[in-house]
Amino acid sequence: MLTSLFRKPYAAVLWLSLLMIVTRNHAWTPLHHLPDASLAIFFLTGIQFRSRWSLSGFLLLAALIDALVLGSGAVSALCLTPAYTLLAPAYASAWLGGRWFATQGERSGPFPLLRLMGVLLIVALVAECLASGGFYFFGGYFAHPSLSGFAPRFIQYFPHTLLSLFVYTGLLLGVSHRFNARFNTSSHVL
C-alpha cells in the first residue's frame, strides 16, 4: 500500500530529515547540484503522518536548515525576501496533497498510480505558483511584475519542480518498500 511510507514512524522521520538536510543545503554537502527534495518530503510526510505536527516539524526543520546555511555565509541571501514566507503554504499544499492521497487517492478506484501522478502534478503546480510566483511578484527583484512576465519563468522552472517531485517520490516509495520488506514490519501510520 502507498498510504504508508515506512511502517515504523521513526524510520520515516529519519530518512525524510536526512534527505532534507542533504538536498536543501548546498553549502555543507559535496552534492552541490542535487535538486532540493523538500516538496517530495512534505508530500510523503502528508502520506505518512496524520498529525499536523509533522507539517510543523518539517517546516521548522526547513527554516532551521536555511537559517544555518544563510548564517554561515556559505550561500547568498538572494531568496530571503518577503516572498520566503510563501514557502510555508507551498509546502503545506504538498502535505495536504499527501494527506488527501493517503485518505482518498488509493481507495477511490483501480488506478492508484495514475491518481498519485495526478496529485503530484497538482501539488507541483500549486507549489510552483506559490514559491516561484511569490518570488517573482513579492521578491522585489522585478520592476513591473505581471502574469505575462511570470509565464516564461513558470515555463522555465516548472518542469524541474515536477521532475524532482516525481523522482524523489518514486525513489522514496521504492526505498520504503524495500525497507518494509526487509524488516517485515507491521503497518503504522500516525
C-alpha positions in Angstrom: 0.0 0.0 0.0 1.2 3.5 -0.8 -0.5 5.1 2.2 2.3 4.2 4.5 5.8 5.3 3.5 7.6 3.5 6.3 5.8 1.2 8.7 7.9 2.5 11.6 7.4 6.2 12.1 11.0 6.8 13.4 12.3 5.4 10.1 10.2 7.9 8.1 11.3 10.8 10.2 14.9 9.8 10.0 15.0 9.2 6.2 13.0 12.3 5.3 15.0 14.5 7.7 18.3 13.2 6.3 17.2 13.8 2.8 16.1 17.3 3.6 19.4 18.1 5.2 21.4 16.7 2.3 19.4 18.2 -0.5 18.3 21.6 1.0 21.7 22.9 1.9 24.2 23.1 -0.8 26.8 24.6 1.4 27.6 21.7 3.7 27.5 18.7 1.4 29.6 17.9 -1.7 26.3 17.4 -3.6 26.1 20.9 -5.0 23.9 20.1 -7.9 21.4 17.7 -6.2 17.9 19.1 -6.6 16.0 20.1 -3.4 13.7 17.2 -2.3 11.6 19.4 0.1 8.4 19.3 -1.9 8.5 15.5 -2.1 9.4 15.3 1.5 6.3 17.3 2.5 4.1 15.3 0.2 5.4 12.0 1.6 5.1 13.4 5.2 1.4 14.0 4.4 1.0 10.4 3.4 2.9 9.0 6.4 1.6 11.2 9.2 -2.0 12.2 10.1 -0.9 14.8 12.6 -0.4 18.4 11.6 2.6 18.4 13.9 4.5 16.6 11.2 3.9 19.5 8.8 5.0 22.0 11.5 8.1 19.9 12.4 9.3 19.7 8.8 8.6 23.4 8.2 10.7 24.1 11.3 13.5 21.8 10.0 13.5 23.5 6.6 13.6 27.0 8.2 16.4 25.9 10.6 18.5 24.5 7.7 18.0 27.7 5.7 18.9 29.9 8.8 22.1 27.9 9.5 23.2 27.9 5.8 22.5 31.7 5.5 24.0 32.4 8.9 27.2 30.6 7.9 27.6 32.9 4.9 28.0 29.9 2.6 25.2 30.9 0.3 23.7 34.2 -0.9 20.6 35.6 0.8 19.1 36.3 -2.6 15.9 34.3 -1.9 15.4 35.7 1.6 12.7 38.2 0.8 9.1 38.7 2.0 8.2 36.0 -0.6 10.1 33.4 1.5 7.0 33.2 3.7 5.1 31.7 0.8 7.2 28.6 1.0 5.1 27.6 4.1 1.8 27.4 2.1 3.7 25.9 -0.9 4.9 23.1 1.4 1.6 22.9 3.2 -0.1 22.3 -0.2 2.2 19.3 -0.8 1.5 18.0 2.7 -2.3 18.3 2.1 -1.9 16.6 -1.3 -0.2 13.7 0.6 -3.0 13.6 3.2 -5.6 13.6 0.5 -3.9 10.7 -1.3 -3.5 8.8 1.9 -7.2 9.0 2.7 -8.8 9.1 -0.7 -6.4 8.5 -3.5 -5.7 4.9 -3.1 -9.2 3.9 -2.1 -11.1 5.7 -4.9 -10.6 3.2 -7.7 -8.4 0.7 -9.5 -5.7 3.1 -10.7 -3.8 4.4 -7.6 -0.6 5.0 -9.5 -2.4 7.3 -12.1 -4.1 9.1 -9.2 -0.7 9.5 -7.5 0.7 11.1 -10.7 -2.3 13.4 -10.9 -2.0 14.5 -7.3 1.7 15.1 -7.8 1.0 17.2 -10.9 -1.5 19.4 -8.9 0.9 19.7 -6.0 3.7 20.8 -8.3 1.5 23.4 -10.0 0.3 24.9 -6.7 3.7 24.9 -5.1 5.4 26.4 -8.1 2.8 29.1 -8.3 3.2 29.9 -4.6 7.0 29.7 -4.4 8.2 31.0 -7.8 5.2 33.3 -8.2 5.8 34.6 -4.7 9.4 35.3 -5.5 8.5 36.9 -8.8 5.7 39.1 -7.5 6.9 39.9 -4.0 10.7 39.3 -4.0 11.5 42.9 -5.0 13.8 42.0 -7.9 11.4 42.7 -10.8 10.4 46.3 -11.5 7.0 45.6 -13.0 5.8 42.1 -12.3 3.0 40.8 -14.4 1.4 37.5 -15.3 2.9 37.8 -18.8 6.3 38.3 -17.2 5.8 35.4 -14.9 4.7 32.9 -17.6 8.1 32.4 -19.2 9.7 31.9 -15.7 7.0 29.4 -14.8 7.6 27.5 -18.1 11.3 27.6 -17.4 11.2 26.3 -13.8 8.1 24.2 -13.6 9.5 21.1 -15.4 12.4 20.9 -12.9 10.0 21.1 -10.0 7.7 18.4 -11.4 10.6 16.1 -12.3 12.2 16.5 -8.9 8.9 15.8 -7.2 8.2 12.7 -9.3 11.8 11.3 -9.0 12.2 11.8 -5.3 8.7 10.5 -4.5 9.3 7.4 -6.7 12.7 6.8 -5.1 11.4 7.2 -1.5 8.4 4.9 -2.2 10.9 2.3 -3.6 13.2 2.6 -0.6 10.3 2.4 1.8 9.1 -0.7 0.0 12.5 -2.4 0.3 12.9 -1.3 3.9 9.4 -2.6 4.9 10.0 -5.9 3.0 13.4 -6.4 4.6 12.3 -5.8 8.1 8.9 -7.3 7.7 7.4 -4.6 9.9 3.7 -4.1 10.7 1.9 -1.1 9.2 1.7 2.0 11.3 0.6 5.5 10.2 0.4 8.3 12.8 
